[in-house]
């Protein structure tokens, strides 16, 4: 397929009755004619569609079997027969004629409508006697020679491939195609069979990138949400400062929006790998906010009395600005080799390098210019023990109640809990550590619960409480280790400086082990074997050397990540000389075997090429598109849905909708 085009959706023309059950009554050449002269032109009109390539069925054509003896008898060359057929199938204009002072257009209608129209075409005239096609040939209707077909679950079908233009929004094009299918489906013909069943042609997509696109966007949204929550959680625990956590977390959405603006103007496609560049850069982006916010907080703690807040923030930001610029510059420069990649690696990883660079530059701009301003607002906002504080927190309780009823239960409970914690913190006679940090404790519990709900590490089938406990244990363990490191850091550093050789042996061993895993034991230590060979000693046959060589053979393969798109493209080939009937039988057997696998929802096989200049595949090449059943029940945004069963053994989703067991099985839900 050419690089300026991309396949976005594949369709099948299927025959269904009033109850949407498969039925018959249609020949493949009839369905192919409807595809070529109705569906194809209708879908071609969608904005962003480059081509609709048909495949499958039989193309109906007029076939002329010439009698060579008759041609020799009448002395007619074959090209005259071709010219006669060509000239008989066109309209001819004859200007105008005037009758009774009125002008009329004269036009000869000559398009072929039947076999007789071809048979009566004149090839030559001998002795004033016309020689017609029927005198030298036999005209009939038959199928055109095929170089490809389409099969579904072992039955031959008719379909098409919709190709989107380069630069077009694939999701917009797919939605436009689906809307157009809804418009034209009313014009698809139907038949009444002998048993009274109405057989209606329908259009069914079999290759649809909508799910992949929405799951990709959902994954990015979930990754960014998790990163923001984790950042907020780590900072609030390690710094015990809610305002600093809000300030650092605000950097991510602002910087990510700036990345999308840069992608728009630099024409970087938002594919899976490009979006992963943003997720990779999030760690560095957060570091910039942490360094800036922590230094500002440190200056606020040690600032002399009477110093203005804006001056304190300026001093804190200016002190670390050069370090922030140096750190970001180093990371950006290290990605320059990725921009020089070629071929498949370049197409795959260059968008990632662009988005990661955009993300770092955006984070740098936000950290240096926007965060200091936000810090002045965040740290300058005071809620004291007065009427304003009481009114503000009372409003938060009211807003929380409204949120519980109409918006989000989690957000509402969090707002109410924080407001109550403020009242306890300000008015409680007991002022111990727990009371003074109650707002922080409530925030940590709330964010941990939301993180567990997003992440669901134990699976969607486990309760929210179990997921919450698991996430809380992980966070407590990791942050506890970091807290111990922070507490004993001075002692650890003193030991490392006092025992330099012992400490440096650890990173040297790690680097050596990584080199052996990457390049292989023989490649890294080959010089040792060469040295022994010079003195006529071979160590390659020893058990130790052989064991290490087998254990560490090296990666030895190109790094191309595998993507779980919910489908699989199987592309086997047959013998190059195999005929179309043999290949047809093999591809049908493949589809039937694949369709019997319980995890497979749909198996569609393409043999050969579509009717497109973009598909040069021979008939010995197969493309079996295998759609898997969904592992989870997903909503339209690509997020996993939580569910339970009610008293009627029906699945109830968290939004209150009830679905049948059959639909649950289709969506991949299991009890």
N, C-alpha and C positions, 0 to 999 in steps of 0.2 A: 504494500500500500504506500502511496506517495506521501512524503512528509507533510504536505500542506493540507491533508485531509485526515479525518479520524472517524472510525466507525462508532456511532453512538447508540444505535438501537437496531435490533433485528426483529422482524415480524413474521408471523405465520398466518396464512389464510385457512381457517378451519371451519368445518361444517357442524352446526349445532341445531338441536330442535328447540321447541318452546321452553323446555325445562333445562336448557343449557347442557344437554347430554350429547355426546358425539353421535352423528348419524351419517348417512351416505347420500347417494343420488347424484353425485357430481363426478365428471371425468376430470383428469388432471389437466387436459388441454383447455377445458372451460375455465377452470380456476386460474390457470396461467394467463389466459386472455384478459380476465377481469383484473388481475394483478398488473399486467402491462398497460392496459388502456384506461383503467379507472383509478386504482389505488396508487399506482406509481406517479401519475401526474398530479393527483390530489396532494400527496405528501411532498412532492417537489416544490409546491407553492409555499411551504413553510419557510419563514425567514431563518437563514442560517444553514439550510440544507443544501449541500453541494450536489448530491446525486442519490437516487434510489435505485439500487442494482437488484434486478430480479434473479431468482434462482429456483429451480425445481419445476416439475411438470413438463409439459410438451408445448413448444411454440408451434402453433398451427400455421402451415404455409401451403401455397399452391405449388405442386411438384409437376414438372413437365418432363416426361420420359420420351426423348427423341428417338425416332427410328432411323438409324444410320443409312439403311438401304433406301428409304424414301428421300433422304437428303441427297444421296448420290443420284437418284433417278431424276429429281428436279434440279440438280446442280445448285443447291442452296448451301452456303457455308453456315456453320453453327453461329457465328456472330450475328448473322442476319436474324436468326430466330430470337436471340437475346434482345436485339434492337427492336424487333416487332413487339415483343412482350413489354418492353420498357415504354415504347410509344403508345401502347394501348391503355396504359394505366396513368393517365394524367388529364387534367383539365386544360382546354385550349380556349384562349380569348380571340374573338374575331371582330374587335372594335364595335362599331354601332351600325344600325340601319334605321332609316327614317320612314315612318309609315303614318300617313294622315297628319303631317306636320308635327309628329311626335317622334322622339329619338328613343330607340330601344338598344339595350346592350345585348350583344350576341356572344354566347359562351357555350362551348362544347363540354359536356360532362362526361368524362371518360374513365373514371375510377372503376376498377374491377370490383364486382360484387358477387360473382358466381363463376363456376367453372366454364359455363357457356361463353362468358365474356372473353375469356382467354382463348377458347377454342375457335372463336370467330375472328380473331385477329389475323390480318393478312400479312404473310411473310414475303411473298413475291407474286408476280403476275406473268403467266406464260400463255402467249397467244390469246390475250385478253381474258384469260381465265385466272381468277385469284386462287392462290395456293394459301390455305389457312393452316393455323396451328394444328387443328384436328386432323388434317390430311397427312401430317408428317410426325405427329407425336400423340401421346396419351396424357391427358391432364387429369390430375386427381388432387385430393387434399390429404396431407400427411404431416407427421411431426418433423421438425427440423433436427439436424444432427446435434446431439447434446454433448457438452463438455463439462457438465456438472449437474448435481442434483442435491436435493435436501430431504432429509429423513428425520422423522420423530418417532422414537420408541419402536423402530422397525417398520414403520409405514411411510411411504413416500408422500411428501407434502409439497406445497408451493409457498414461497415466502419472498422476502426481500431484505436488503440491508440498507439502512438509512445512514448516509455519510454526512458528517457536519464539516463545515469549512474551518480552516485553520483560523484561530483568533476568535471564533464564535464561542459563546458561553454554552458548554455542552448541556448543562441542566436546563437552560432556557430553550435550547433546541429540542431536547427530549420532551419537555412540557408542551412545546408548540406542536410537536408531532402527535402527542397523545390527544391534545385538543382537536387537532385536525382529524384524527381517527374517530373521535366522537362525532365530528360533523359529517364525515363521509359514510359512517357505518349504516346510516339510514338509507343510503342509496345502493347498498350492496344487494344483489338479487337473491331471491329465494325460490324454492321449488316445492310443490306439493307432491309427495311420493304416492305410490299406489296404495299404501296402507293409511293414507290420510295425514301422515306426519309432514309438518312444514319444515323443510330443510333450509336453514338460513346460513349464509356465509358470514363469518365474523373474522375480525383481525385480533390476533393474540401476540403480544411481544414475547420473545423467547430469550433475547439478549438485551438487557436493560441496565444501563449504567447508573440509573437514578439511585438505587440502593447503595452502590459503592460511593457515589458522591456524597450522599447524605450521611452515610456512616463515617466517611472521612471528615466531613465538617463536624459531625458529632464527636468524633475522637479528638479533634483539635480543640473543640470547645471544652470537652471533659478534661483534656490535658491541661489547658490553661486554667480552668477552674481549680483543678487539684493543685497546680503549682501555686496559685494565689493563696489557697487555703493553707497549704503546707508552709509557705513563706510567712503568712500571718501567724500561724501557730508556732513556728520555730522562733520567730523574732519575739513574740509576746512572752514565750516561756524563758528564752535566754536573756532578754533585756528587761522583762517585766514592765513593758511600756506599751500600752494600747495605742497611743498616738503615733509612736514610731512605727508600729506594725501597720497602721492605716496608711501612713506616708509611704512606706516601702511597697506595700501591695498596690498602691495607686499607680506606681510606675509601669506595671505590666500591661494593663489594658490600654493606657495611653500610648506606650511604645508599640504594641501590637497593631493598633489602628494606624500608626504612622508607617509601619511596615507594609500594610495593605495598600496605603496610598502610593508608596514607592513602587510596589509591585505593579500597580496599575499604570504608572507612567514609564516604567522601564520594561513593560510587556513581559513580565515573568508570570508564567501560568501557575495557578494555584493547584498543583497536583499534590499527591501524597508526600513525595520526598521534599518538595519545596516547603510545604507546611511543617514538615518535621524539622526543618532548619530553625523555625521559630521556637519549637519546643526544646531543641538542643541549646539554643542561646539563652533560654530563660534563666538558667543557673547563673550565667555571667551577668545578665541584666539585673537580677536580684542583688548580686554582690555589690554592684554600683550603688544601689539604694541603701544597702546595709552600711557600707563604708561611710557614705555621706550622712545618713541619719544618726549613726552611732557617734560620729565625730561632732555633729551639731549638739547631740544630747550631752556629750562630754563637756563641750564649751559652755552649755547652759548651766551645768552643775558647778563648774569652776569660775563662772563669770563674776566679776566684781559687782557689788551692789550699785545700782543706779545706771548700769550699762543698758542701753536699749536692746530690745530683743532682736531687732533687725540687724544691728551691728554684730551681735553674738552669732546669729545665723550666717552672716557674711563671713566672719572670721573662720567659722567651722567649715563652711563650704570651700572657701579659698584655700585652706590648708591642705585639703586632700584632692583638689582639682587636678593638679599635675599628675598625681599617682593614678587617678582614674583614667586620664587621657592615655597615659603610658600603658596601662593594663589593656585597655580596649584596642589601642594601636597594635600591640603585640599579637593579640588574638586575630585581628583582621589580617595582618601581614602573613600570619601562619597559614591562612586559607588561600593565599594567592596561587599555589600550585593546583588547587582544585579547579580554578578558572581555566587552566590550560589543558584539562582533560579532553580527550577526543572520543569519537565513536560512541558506543553505548554508555560507557562510563561518563563521558561528558554530558550527554543528554540527561543522564540520571542524576548526577551530583552537582552540576553547575547551578541549577535552580536552588539547591540547598545552600550552596556557597553565597548566592545572591541574598537569599532571605536571611541567612545568619548574619551577613554583613549589614544588611538593612536594620536588623533587630539591634545589633550592637551600636550602630550609629544613632538609631532612635533612642536607645537607652542612655547613651552618652549625652544627647541633647536634652533629654528629660531630666537626667540627674544633675546636669550643670545649670540649667536655666529654669526648669519648671518646679523641680522639687524644693529648691530654697524658698520659692514663693509660697508653695503649699505648706512648707514647714512653718513659715511665719503665721499662716492662718491656723494651722492645726495646733501648734504649741502656744499660740496666743489666745486661743479660745478657752475661756475659763467658765466652769460651772461651780459656783460657790454655794455655801449653805445659806441661801436667801430665797426670796420669793421667785426670782428667775429660775433658780435651780429646781425648786418645787414645781413650778409651772411647766418647765421643760420636761422633767421626768414624768409628770402626770400626763402630758400630751403623748409621751412615748408609750405609756401604758394603754391609752386610748387607741393609738395607732396600732399597737400590738394586737389588741382585741379585734380591730377591724381586719388586720392582716390574717388572723386565725380564721375568720369567717369567710373572707373573700379572696385572699391572695395566697399566703403560704403559712402553714402551721408552724414550721420551723422558725421563720422570720418573726412571727408574732410572739411565740414563746420566748425567743431570744430577747426581743425588745422589752417584754414585760419583766423577764428575769434580771436584765441589766438595770432597769429602773428600780426594781425592788432592792437590788444589791446596792444601788447608790443611796437609797433611804437608810438601809441598814448601816452602811459605811459612815454616813453623816450623823445619824441620830442614835445609833446603838450605844448604850453605856459601856459595853465591852469593846475595847479597842485593842484586840490582840492581832497577831499576824494574819490570821484567817479573815477577820473582819476588815482589816485595812486593804486586803488584796482580793476581796470578794468579787469585784467586777472582773478582774483578770481571770479568776477561777471560773466564773460563769462563762466568759468568752472562750476559754480553752475547752470547756465541756461542750459548748454549742458548736464550735468549729470542728471538734473531733467527731461529733455526731454527724455533721454535714459531710465531712470527709469520708466517713464510713458509708454514708448513704450513696455518695457518688462512686466511691471506689468498689465497695462490696467485695473485699478480698476473699471472703469465704464462699462467695457465690450468691446469686440472686435468690436461691432457694432457702438460704439461712435467714434467720430473723435479724432485724436491725440491731437488736441488743447484742447478739453474738458478734456481729461485725464490728460494733462499737467497742466492745471489750477487746477484741483482737487488735484493732487499730490503736486503741489506748495503750495496750501492752507494748506494741511495736514502738510507738512514739516514746513511751517512758523508758524503754530499754536503750534506744538510740541516743536520745537526749541525755539520759543518765550517764552513758559512756562519755559523751562530749563534756558534760558537766564535770565528771571526774578528771578528764584530760585538762580542762580549764583550771581546775583546782590544783592539780599536781603538775601543771605545765612547767613551772619554774624548776622543780626538782628534776623532771624528765630532761629539760634542756641542760641543766647543770651536768647530769650524768653523760649525756651525749657529747658535750664539749670536753668532758674529762676523759672519755674513752672514744676518741675520734675513729680510730681504726676499727674497733669492734662495731661501732654504729654504722660506718660506711660500708662494711661488709654486707649489711642487710640490703640496701638498695642495689649494690653491685650484683648480688645473687639474684634479685628480682629481675634486673635488666638482662642478665645472662639467661635466666629461665625463659623470659619472654622471647628472646632471640632464638632460642632452641625450638620453642613451640612454633614460632613464625616461619623460620627458614629450614628447620630440621637439624637433627643432631649431627648428621654427616657433613652438612654445609658449614656449620659453626666450628666443629672440631676436626674438619678435614685436614688442617695443617698438622695435627698431631699424628694422624695416620701417615701422612707424607713423610714426616720426620723419621718415623720408625722404619718406613720402607727404604730410606737411604742407607740404613744399617742392616738391611735384609731381614727385618723383623715385621711380621704382619700381625696386627692386632684387630683387624676387621672381622676375623673369623672367631674371635673369642666370644664367650657367652655374654659377658657384660656389654661389649660393644654392640653385639647383635640385638640384645634386649633393648638397649637405649635407642638404637636406630629404628626398631619397630615401634617403640612407644612414642617417639618424637619424629615422625616422618616429615613434618612441616605441613603448613596449611595447603599449599600446592594447588590452589584453585582460585579462580576469579571471584571477587566478592560482589555478588549480585543478590541483594536481599529478596527474600520471598515475601509476597504480600497475600494476606488472607482476604480475598475479595468475595468469598461466598460462592465462587464458581471456579471451574477448572477447564482449561483448554487442552484436550488430548489431540496430538497431531501425529498419528502414525502414518506410514507410507507402505504401499504395496510394491510389487515388482513393476518396473517401468513399462514393461510390455503388456501388463494385464489390461484386458478389455473393460468396457464400461459395465457389462453385466456382472463380471466377476467382482469388480470394485463395489458395485451396488449391493451385491449379496454380502460382502464383508462389512460394509459400513452399517447395513441393517442389523447384522448379527452383533456388532459392537454396541449399537444403541439399545438393542434388546437386553444384552447382558448388563449394561450400565443402568438401565431403567429398573432392573430387578434388585439393585443394591438399595437397602432400606433408607440410607441417608440421602439418596439422590431424589430430587424433586422432578427434574426434567432433564432429558438427554436428547439433544438435537445434533445430528451429524450432517456436515457439508462435505460433499465429494467433488473434487474438481474446482471450477471457478464460477463466480457469479458473472452476470452479463455486464461486466465493467472492465475498462482498460486498466483499472488499478489492481486487478486480481489475475496474475498470470499463472495460477496454480494448475498443474496437470491433473488428469483424472486419477492418478495414482496417489494423490495427496488428500488426506482426510483432515477435517477439523471438527472434532466432537466437542460441543459446548455442554458442559455438565454443570447444572445448577444444583447446589446443595440445599437441603432444608436448613432453615435458620436455626442456629444454636440457641438463640434467645428470642423472645417476643420483643420486637423493636417498635418504637413509635415512629412517626414521620421524620423526626429529627435524628434518628439513628441511635437513640438511647435505649438501653435495656429497660423493660417494664417489670415491675414487681406484681405478683398475683397471688391469689389464694383460691381455694375452692369453697363454695357455699354449701348449704344443706341439700341442694339439688344436684350436687356434683358438677356444677358449672364453674368455669374459671372466672374469677372476679379480679379485674385489674385495679390498680391503686386509684384510678380516676373514677371508679364506680361502674365502668362498663362491664357487661357480662358477655362472654363469648362461649360458643358451643365447644364440645369436646373435639368435633371434627376440625373446626377452625383452629383450635389449640394445637392439634397435631400438625396442621399445615404450617403454623407459625413456629413449630419446634418446641412447644411447651410440653413438659412432662411433669407428672406428679412425683 
